């Protein structure tokens, strides 16, 4: 893609503008958003991402438009999976609901900056070293296997990472929140509040998420502009999505299988692409390996959509059946208890 510098500037300004508007219009005054508010703004951000994709389709053609949408959908799905970890972090630190928006928005801003840096590094590496495709493919396949092995472990407690432990060890921290302040003074001494600590936790979690996120989208497009845009737009609506599907997260019991399938598929796609770009002297004498054809973008997009649709439908169906079983079981227990009580009454009589 021939992306002029002014287009990069406009895109970055638009993303920064949306973050600033989000902060000034929604987060500056602490409150827990209603379902209606979260739904409206989630739809708005998805709409902006779709319009952007249509513009790419019109001005750059179907190939790049398909790559963007495949990347955006994949990143959005991975973002939903990341919400499970955000739930654990926010509940572990007992963040008051009215302050959760601020934590999430700052975490998202940090994630966009970090991923921008990683994308620049990844693009430079791919441009100069074709063997990076082998590495990215291996990372995704390993991550896919880890997703399947992990199964549904979202009920586990949040485990502090090394960065968080180091932060808490060197910085004096209060036990209680002081509004949405990051620091506060007690007896003339400056202390860090749990608000800053939880933002560090979210930020470091985003850093870990990038390990599978960035290779995944580079497996769908090698255009840095599309990689960055898909990442940014998938993250921008994450705060609203958190409040919208907070109660639905536990029902997506099979989501990790869908994500594992997608990551494995993209990993295989990267390995095949690495074979076609092969320059490793110990493989086929350093010549390209073209026995297996490369996977086209339409097939990638179709696989991603189908995998997510199937796992979502199956997840909701299983959750519904489990809810019905629990309801029937509770009904039987109530009936048994009532019957036992009636029998006692008759005997007493």
ZALUMMAR-627250 format. One line per field, with one value per residue (C-alpha): residue in three letters; residue number from 1; x, y, z. Coordinates in nm, 3 decimals. Example, Ala and Ser with C-alpha at 12.3 -4.5 7.8 and 13.67 -1.06 7.14 Angstrom:
2
r (ALA | SER)
k (1 | 2)
east (1.230 | 1.367)
north (-0.450 | -0.106)
up (0.780 | 0.714)
***
This chain:
349
r (UNK | UNK | UNK | UNK | UNK | UNK | UNK | UNK | UNK | UNK | UNK | UNK | UNK | UNK | UNK | UNK | UNK | UNK | UNK | UNK | UNK | UNK | UNK | UNK | UNK | UNK | UNK | UNK | UNK | UNK | UNK | UNK | UNK | UNK | UNK | UNK | UNK | UNK | UNK | UNK | UNK | UNK | UNK | UNK | UNK | UNK | UNK | UNK | UNK | UNK | UNK | UNK | UNK | UNK | UNK | UNK | UNK | UNK | UNK | UNK | UNK | UNK | UNK | UNK | UNK | UNK | UNK | UNK | UNK | UNK | UNK | UNK | UNK | UNK | UNK | UNK | UNK | UNK | UNK | UNK | UNK | UNK | UNK | UNK | UNK | UNK | UNK | UNK | UNK | UNK | UNK | UNK | UNK | UNK | UNK | UNK | UNK | UNK | UNK | UNK | UNK | UNK | UNK | UNK | UNK | UNK | UNK | UNK | UNK | UNK | UNK | UNK | UNK | UNK | UNK | UNK | UNK | UNK | UNK | UNK | UNK | UNK | UNK | UNK | UNK | UNK | UNK | UNK | UNK | UNK | UNK | UNK | UNK | UNK | UNK | UNK | UNK | UNK | UNK | UNK | UNK | UNK | UNK | UNK | UNK | UNK | UNK | UNK | UNK | UNK | UNK | UNK | UNK | UNK | UNK | UNK | UNK | UNK | UNK | UNK | UNK | UNK | UNK | UNK | UNK | UNK | UNK | UNK | UNK | UNK | UNK | UNK | UNK | UNK | UNK | UNK | UNK | UNK | UNK | UNK | UNK | UNK | UNK | UNK | UNK | UNK | UNK | UNK | UNK | UNK | UNK | UNK | UNK | UNK | UNK | UNK | UNK | UNK | UNK | UNK | UNK | UNK | UNK | UNK | UNK | UNK | UNK | UNK | UNK | UNK | UNK | UNK | UNK | UNK | UNK | UNK | UNK | UNK | UNK | UNK | UNK | UNK | UNK | UNK | UNK | UNK | UNK | UNK | UNK | UNK | UNK | UNK | UNK | UNK | UNK | UNK | UNK | UNK | UNK | UNK | UNK | UNK | UNK | UNK | UNK | UNK | UNK | UNK | UNK | UNK | UNK | UNK | UNK | UNK | UNK | UNK | UNK | UNK | UNK | UNK | UNK | UNK | UNK | UNK | UNK | UNK | UNK | UNK | UNK | UNK | UNK | UNK | UNK | UNK | UNK | UNK | UNK | UNK | UNK | UNK | UNK | UNK | UNK | UNK | UNK | UNK | UNK | UNK | UNK | UNK | UNK | UNK | UNK | UNK | UNK | UNK | UNK | UNK | UNK | UNK | UNK | UNK | UNK | UNK | UNK | UNK | UNK | UNK | UNK | UNK | UNK | UNK | UNK | UNK | UNK | UNK | UNK | UNK | UNK | UNK | UNK | UNK | UNK | UNK | UNK | UNK | UNK | UNK | UNK | UNK | UNK | UNK | UNK | UNK | UNK | UNK | UNK | UNK | UNK | UNK | UNK | UNK | UNK | UNK | UNK | UNK | UNK | UNK | UNK)
k (1 | 2 | 3 | 4 | 5 | 6 | 7 | 8 | 9 | 10 | 11 | 12 | 13 | 14 | 15 | 16 | 17 | 18 | 19 | 20 | 21 | 22 | 23 | 24 | 25 | 26 | 27 | 28 | 29 | 30 | 31 | 32 | 33 | 34 | 35 | 36 | 37 | 38 | 39 | 40 | 41 | 42 | 43 | 44 | 45 | 46 | 47 | 48 | 49 | 50 | 51 | 52 | 53 | 54 | 55 | 56 | 57 | 58 | 59 | 60 | 61 | 62 | 63 | 64 | 65 | 66 | 67 | 68 | 69 | 70 | 71 | 72 | 73 | 74 | 75 | 76 | 77 | 78 | 79 | 80 | 81 | 82 | 83 | 84 | 85 | 86 | 87 | 88 | 89 | 90 | 91 | 92 | 93 | 94 | 95 | 96 | 97 | 98 | 99 | 100 | 101 | 102 | 103 | 104 | 105 | 106 | 107 | 108 | 109 | 110 | 111 | 112 | 113 | 114 | 115 | 116 | 117 | 118 | 119 | 120 | 121 | 122 | 123 | 124 | 125 | 126 | 127 | 128 | 129 | 130 | 131 | 132 | 133 | 134 | 135 | 136 | 137 | 138 | 139 | 140 | 141 | 142 | 143 | 144 | 145 | 146 | 147 | 148 | 149 | 150 | 151 | 152 | 153 | 154 | 155 | 156 | 157 | 158 | 159 | 160 | 161 | 162 | 163 | 164 | 165 | 166 | 167 | 168 | 169 | 170 | 171 | 172 | 173 | 174 | 175 | 176 | 177 | 178 | 179 | 180 | 181 | 182 | 183 | 184 | 185 | 186 | 187 | 188 | 189 | 190 | 191 | 192 | 193 | 194 | 195 | 196 | 197 | 198 | 199 | 200 | 201 | 202 | 203 | 204 | 205 | 206 | 207 | 208 | 209 | 210 | 211 | 212 | 213 | 214 | 215 | 216 | 217 | 218 | 219 | 220 | 221 | 222 | 223 | 224 | 225 | 226 | 227 | 228 | 229 | 230 | 231 | 232 | 233 | 234 | 235 | 236 | 237 | 238 | 239 | 240 | 241 | 242 | 243 | 244 | 245 | 246 | 247 | 248 | 249 | 250 | 251 | 252 | 253 | 254 | 255 | 256 | 257 | 258 | 259 | 260 | 261 | 262 | 263 | 264 | 265 | 266 | 267 | 268 | 269 | 270 | 271 | 272 | 273 | 274 | 275 | 276 | 277 | 278 | 279 | 280 | 281 | 282 | 283 | 284 | 285 | 286 | 287 | 288 | 289 | 290 | 291 | 292 | 293 | 294 | 295 | 296 | 297 | 298 | 299 | 300 | 301 | 302 | 303 | 304 | 305 | 306 | 307 | 308 | 309 | 310 | 311 | 312 | 313 | 314 | 315 | 316 | 317 | 318 | 319 | 320 | 321 | 322 | 323 | 324 | 325 | 326 | 327 | 328 | 329 | 330 | 331 | 332 | 333 | 334 | 335 | 336 | 337 | 338 | 339 | 340 | 341 | 342 | 343 | 344 | 345 | 346 | 347 | 348 | 349)
east (0.000 | 0.111 | 0.003 | 0.100 | 0.231 | -0.074 | -0.304 | -0.100 | -0.129 | -0.507 | -0.554 | -0.340 | -0.516 | -0.858 | -0.759 | -0.614 | -0.928 | -1.152 | -0.949 | -0.960 | -1.335 | -1.386 | -1.197 | -1.358 | -1.709 | -1.742 | -1.459 | -1.380 | -1.699 | -1.683 | -1.992 | -2.089 | -2.235 | -2.579 | -2.633 | -2.794 | -2.495 | -2.248 | -2.450 | -2.478 | -2.107 | -2.001 | -2.210 | -2.062 | -1.703 | -1.782 | -1.950 | -1.640 | -1.420 | -1.653 | -1.662 | -1.282 | -1.272 | -1.514 | -1.293 | -0.994 | -1.206 | -1.302 | -0.964 | -0.723 | -0.922 | -1.072 | -0.742 | -0.649 | -1.008 | -1.037 | -0.706 | -0.822 | -1.155 | -0.990 | -0.741 | -1.003 | -1.236 | -0.947 | -0.820 | -1.172 | -1.218 | -0.884 | -0.988 | -1.305 | -1.092 | -0.871 | -1.177 | -1.180 | -0.842 | -0.960 | -1.253 | -1.010 | -0.783 | -1.064 | -1.229 | -0.895 | -0.820 | -1.185 | -1.201 | -1.527 | -1.750 | -1.768 | -1.386 | -1.351 | -1.403 | -1.099 | -0.881 | -0.987 | -0.947 | -0.597 | -0.508 | -0.636 | -0.433 | -0.122 | -0.199 | -0.232 | 0.107 | 0.278 | 0.127 | 0.228 | 0.587 | 0.562 | 0.405 | 0.690 | 0.945 | 0.757 | 0.722 | 1.094 | 1.182 | 0.956 | 1.098 | 1.456 | 1.431 | 1.197 | 1.261 | 1.046 | 0.741 | 0.858 | 0.889 | 0.546 | 0.386 | 0.542 | 0.426 | 0.066 | 0.056 | 0.201 | -0.055 | -0.336 | -0.227 | -0.205 | -0.561 | -0.697 | -0.504 | -0.612 | -0.978 | -1.200 | -0.976 | -1.128 | -1.250 | -0.897 | -0.760 | -0.550 | -0.178 | 0.047 | 0.331 | 0.691 | 0.639 | 0.345 | 0.525 | 0.826 | 0.603 | 0.429 | 0.760 | 0.930 | 0.633 | 0.447 | 0.086 | -0.236 | -0.483 | -0.789 | -0.895 | -0.894 | -1.150 | -0.997 | -0.662 | -0.336 | -0.148 | -0.242 | -0.071 | -0.102 | 0.069 | 0.275 | 0.402 | 0.311 | 0.153 | 0.044 | -0.320 | -0.453 | -0.580 | -0.225 | -0.135 | -0.435 | -0.353 | -0.001 | -0.161 | -0.383 | -0.090 | 0.139 | -0.146 | -0.185 | 0.186 | 0.147 | -0.160 | 0.044 | 0.261 | -0.015 | -0.208 | 0.068 | 0.187 | -0.178 | -0.255 | 0.079 | -0.036 | -0.333 | -0.166 | 0.189 | 0.077 | 0.180 | -0.099 | -0.369 | -0.208 | -0.206 | -0.556 | -0.711 | -0.542 | -0.641 | -1.005 | -1.044 | -0.913 | -1.101 | -1.442 | -1.314 | -1.414 | -1.777 | -1.775 | -1.658 | -1.969 | -2.197 | -2.104 | -1.985 | -2.265 | -2.221 | -1.852 | -1.912 | -2.151 | -1.887 | -1.756 | -1.627 | -1.471 | -1.120 | -1.168 | -1.268 | -0.970 | -0.740 | -0.868 | -0.816 | -0.466 | -0.367 | -0.509 | -0.317 | -0.007 | -0.029 | -0.085 | 0.233 | 0.433 | 0.317 | 0.406 | 0.747 | 0.798 | 0.726 | 0.967 | 1.225 | 1.586 | 1.712 | 2.012 | 1.934 | 1.583 | 1.558 | 1.899 | 1.768 | 1.514 | 1.138 | 0.916 | 0.602 | 0.450 | 0.162 | -0.027 | -0.068 | -0.402 | -0.598 | -0.746 | -1.116 | -1.062 | -0.895 | -1.181 | -1.442 | -1.268 | -1.242 | -1.610 | -1.733 | -1.512 | -1.635 | -2.000 | -1.999 | -1.825 | -2.050 | -2.370 | -2.254 | -2.145 | -2.480 | -2.669 | -2.470 | -2.511 | -2.886 | -2.909 | -2.702 | -2.928 | -3.238 | -3.087 | -3.000 | -3.351 | -3.508 | -3.279 | -3.368 | -3.736 | -3.707 | -3.521 | -3.792 | -4.061 | -3.887 | -3.842 | -4.204 | -4.320 | -4.111 | -4.248 | -4.607 | -4.545 | -4.412 | -4.717 | -4.952 | -4.767 | -4.777 | -5.149)
north (0.000 | 0.350 | 0.535 | 0.904 | 1.070 | 1.297 | 0.992 | 0.852 | 1.192 | 1.211 | 0.856 | 0.915 | 1.246 | 1.078 | 0.802 | 1.053 | 1.265 | 0.969 | 0.890 | 1.254 | 1.274 | 0.949 | 1.087 | 1.431 | 1.319 | 0.999 | 0.927 | 1.264 | 1.245 | 0.906 | 0.693 | 0.338 | 0.348 | 0.203 | -0.085 | 0.161 | 0.397 | 0.110 | -0.037 | 0.295 | 0.373 | 0.015 | 0.028 | 0.370 | 0.245 | -0.067 | 0.157 | 0.379 | 0.071 | -0.060 | 0.276 | 0.286 | -0.062 | 0.041 | 0.340 | 0.106 | -0.117 | 0.174 | 0.348 | 0.053 | -0.241 | -0.567 | -0.731 | -0.471 | -0.423 | -0.797 | -0.798 | -0.511 | -0.673 | -1.010 | -0.836 | -0.623 | -0.917 | -1.126 | -0.845 | -0.778 | -1.144 | -1.150 | -0.831 | -1.000 | -1.285 | -1.026 | -0.889 | -1.203 | -1.099 | -0.740 | -0.870 | -1.063 | -0.761 | -0.516 | -0.757 | -0.853 | -0.487 | -0.421 | -0.120 | 0.071 | 0.039 | 0.416 | 0.429 | 0.127 | 0.335 | 0.549 | 0.246 | 0.079 | 0.390 | 0.465 | 0.097 | 0.110 | 0.424 | 0.251 | -0.056 | 0.149 | 0.314 | -0.017 | -0.197 | 0.089 | 0.036 | -0.342 | -0.303 | -0.076 | -0.330 | -0.621 | -0.446 | -0.365 | -0.724 | -0.870 | -0.629 | -0.736 | -1.093 | -1.340 | -1.600 | -1.388 | -1.550 | -1.887 | -1.735 | -1.568 | -1.887 | -2.093 | -1.839 | -1.858 | -2.237 | -2.258 | -2.003 | -2.201 | -2.518 | -2.323 | -2.191 | -2.545 | -2.675 | -2.384 | -2.461 | -2.225 | -2.103 | -1.755 | -1.821 | -1.840 | -1.560 | -1.289 | -1.356 | -1.053 | -1.036 | -0.934 | -0.571 | -0.531 | -0.694 | -0.467 | -0.158 | -0.241 | -0.315 | 0.015 | 0.252 | 0.326 | 0.233 | 0.306 | 0.028 | 0.236 | 0.429 | 0.808 | 0.889 | 0.835 | 0.991 | 0.815 | 0.961 | 1.119 | 1.285 | 1.135 | 1.317 | 1.512 | 1.199 | 1.113 | 0.768 | 0.580 | 0.473 | 0.138 | 0.326 | 0.364 | 0.006 | -0.138 | 0.070 | -0.075 | -0.421 | -0.351 | -0.204 | -0.501 | -0.739 | -0.553 | -0.600 | -0.976 | -0.982 | -0.821 | -1.135 | -1.325 | -1.026 | -0.874 | -1.199 | -1.291 | -0.980 | -0.991 | -1.333 | -1.166 | -0.853 | -0.724 | -0.365 | -0.164 | 0.090 | -0.179 | -0.362 | -0.046 | 0.065 | -0.276 | -0.289 | 0.065 | 0.034 | -0.302 | -0.147 | 0.184 | 0.035 | -0.210 | 0.004 | 0.020 | -0.347 | -0.440 | -0.288 | -0.417 | -0.786 | -0.799 | -1.041 | -1.238 | -1.318 | -1.624 | -1.760 | -1.766 | -2.101 | -2.216 | -1.889 | -2.009 | -2.302 | -2.066 | -1.843 | -2.146 | -2.255 | -1.905 | -1.870 | -2.216 | -2.134 | -1.804 | -1.977 | -2.235 | -1.951 | -1.782 | -2.106 | -2.156 | -1.796 | -1.850 | -2.152 | -1.939 | -1.672 | -1.922 | -1.807 | -2.044 | -2.230 | -2.554 | -2.576 | -2.670 | -2.516 | -2.171 | -2.186 | -2.115 | -2.415 | -2.380 | -2.728 | -2.592 | -2.292 | -1.982 | -1.927 | -1.643 | -1.357 | -1.443 | -1.794 | -1.648 | -1.403 | -1.676 | -1.914 | -1.645 | -1.548 | -1.909 | -2.010 | -1.720 | -1.769 | -2.143 | -2.112 | -1.821 | -2.007 | -2.328 | -2.132 | -1.956 | -2.280 | -2.467 | -2.182 | -2.183 | -2.559 | -2.537 | -2.258 | -2.468 | -2.767 | -2.556 | -2.409 | -2.757 | -2.878 | -2.583 | -2.642 | -3.006 | -2.909 | -2.658 | -2.916 | -3.178 | -2.933 | -2.826 | -3.185 | -3.276 | -2.978 | -3.074 | -3.431 | -3.306 | -3.088 | -3.378 | -3.600 | -3.330 | -3.299)
up (0.000 | -0.079 | 0.235 | 0.226 | 0.541 | 0.565 | 0.584 | 0.872 | 1.039 | 0.991 | 1.122 | 1.431 | 1.498 | 1.467 | 1.710 | 1.957 | 1.920 | 2.003 | 2.314 | 2.429 | 2.362 | 2.553 | 2.849 | 2.854 | 2.761 | 2.961 | 3.202 | 3.358 | 3.566 | 3.742 | 3.683 | 3.593 | 3.238 | 3.178 | 2.936 | 2.693 | 2.703 | 2.659 | 2.370 | 2.184 | 2.207 | 2.133 | 1.815 | 1.731 | 1.754 | 1.553 | 1.296 | 1.272 | 1.221 | 0.948 | 0.768 | 0.778 | 0.624 | 0.350 | 0.268 | 0.239 | 0.014 | -0.212 | -0.239 | -0.213 | -0.345 | -0.224 | -0.131 | 0.129 | 0.238 | 0.309 | 0.496 | 0.716 | 0.803 | 0.873 | 1.101 | 1.275 | 1.347 | 1.479 | 1.703 | 1.829 | 1.918 | 2.100 | 2.282 | 2.408 | 2.543 | 2.712 | 2.892 | 3.107 | 3.247 | 3.295 | 3.499 | 3.720 | 3.764 | 3.845 | 4.089 | 4.248 | 4.324 | 4.417 | 4.185 | 4.248 | 3.941 | 3.886 | 3.848 | 3.619 | 3.305 | 3.381 | 3.448 | 3.124 | 2.908 | 3.034 | 2.991 | 2.632 | 2.558 | 2.694 | 2.483 | 2.162 | 2.222 | 2.307 | 2.010 | 1.782 | 1.894 | 1.850 | 1.506 | 1.394 | 1.521 | 1.366 | 1.029 | 1.022 | 1.115 | 0.844 | 0.588 | 0.660 | 0.789 | 0.619 | 0.892 | 1.127 | 0.964 | 1.098 | 1.446 | 1.436 | 1.308 | 1.587 | 1.850 | 1.727 | 1.710 | 2.061 | 2.184 | 2.021 | 2.203 | 2.530 | 2.475 | 2.439 | 2.740 | 2.956 | 2.883 | 3.079 | 3.360 | 3.386 | 3.741 | 3.876 | 4.088 | 3.927 | 3.969 | 4.002 | 3.751 | 3.823 | 3.716 | 3.952 | 4.245 | 4.187 | 4.173 | 4.498 | 4.666 | 4.580 | 4.601 | 4.927 | 4.855 | 5.041 | 5.115 | 5.026 | 4.717 | 4.737 | 4.473 | 4.130 | 4.231 | 4.148 | 4.444 | 4.774 | 5.070 | 5.419 | 5.707 | 5.456 | 5.279 | 4.919 | 4.865 | 4.553 | 4.554 | 4.426 | 4.115 | 3.982 | 4.074 | 3.890 | 3.580 | 3.585 | 3.611 | 3.308 | 3.114 | 3.175 | 3.088 | 2.756 | 2.698 | 2.738 | 2.511 | 2.233 | 2.214 | 2.034 | 1.897 | 1.682 | 1.517 | 1.451 | 1.249 | 1.067 | 0.951 | 0.781 | 0.642 | 0.627 | 0.573 | 0.886 | 0.828 | 0.828 | 1.121 | 1.332 | 1.230 | 1.300 | 1.641 | 1.734 | 1.627 | 1.803 | 2.128 | 2.114 | 2.185 | 2.444 | 2.743 | 2.633 | 2.535 | 2.885 | 3.043 | 2.768 | 2.786 | 3.148 | 3.235 | 2.912 | 2.954 | 3.170 | 2.906 | 2.631 | 2.754 | 2.415 | 2.300 | 2.379 | 2.139 | 1.860 | 1.930 | 1.942 | 1.599 | 1.457 | 1.602 | 1.477 | 1.132 | 1.111 | 1.248 | 0.968 | 0.719 | 0.843 | 0.821 | 0.462 | 0.381 | 0.543 | 0.317 | 0.010 | 0.136 | 0.258 | 0.266 | 0.538 | 0.392 | 0.577 | 0.426 | 0.059 | -0.001 | 0.081 | -0.203 | -0.165 | -0.084 | -0.294 | -0.270 | -0.057 | -0.202 | 0.014 | 0.187 | 0.022 | 0.226 | 0.151 | 0.292 | 0.602 | 0.658 | 0.608 | 0.851 | 1.120 | 1.092 | 1.091 | 1.386 | 1.598 | 1.498 | 1.573 | 1.911 | 2.016 | 1.925 | 2.094 | 2.403 | 2.443 | 2.380 | 2.646 | 2.895 | 2.832 | 2.887 | 3.204 | 3.332 | 3.261 | 3.442 | 3.745 | 3.743 | 3.730 | 4.007 | 4.228 | 4.156 | 4.261 | 4.577 | 4.668 | 4.593 | 4.808 | 5.094 | 5.074 | 5.066 | 5.367 | 5.556 | 5.475 | 5.592 | 5.925 | 5.969 | 5.907 | 6.154 | 6.418 | 6.361)
***
